[in-house]
Amino acid sequence: MTSERSQAEQTVQKLTTDREGAAAALEVIQKRQAEAQAQLATLTETMANRNKEMAALEDRLGSTRQELAAAQAKLADVRQQLSEQPTPALLGVAPKPE
């Protein structure tokens, strides 16, 4: 009977050790999970800020493109007007020296 009791005590001790090891492993995993969640929250916030910055840059790019198109249209108009003006050489008049 003593050997059965001793065996039972050894089994209980082994199970207790296994349970403590599993509890310690679970604690490590839970700590890693909490760290990962905190990192994910930080990364999510960073991504949201960068998305806002990207949207602002896209707005600026759109405005700049519109300004460029307007400037190019104005330049085309001026070139057209200049091409329609008679040049002094074509009128038989020499250009005035400056």
Summary of the structure (lengths in Angstrom):
residues: 98
radius of gyration: 41.0
end to end distance: 126.7
largest distance: 134.3
contacts: 175
relative contact order: 0.04
helix: 85%
strand: 0%
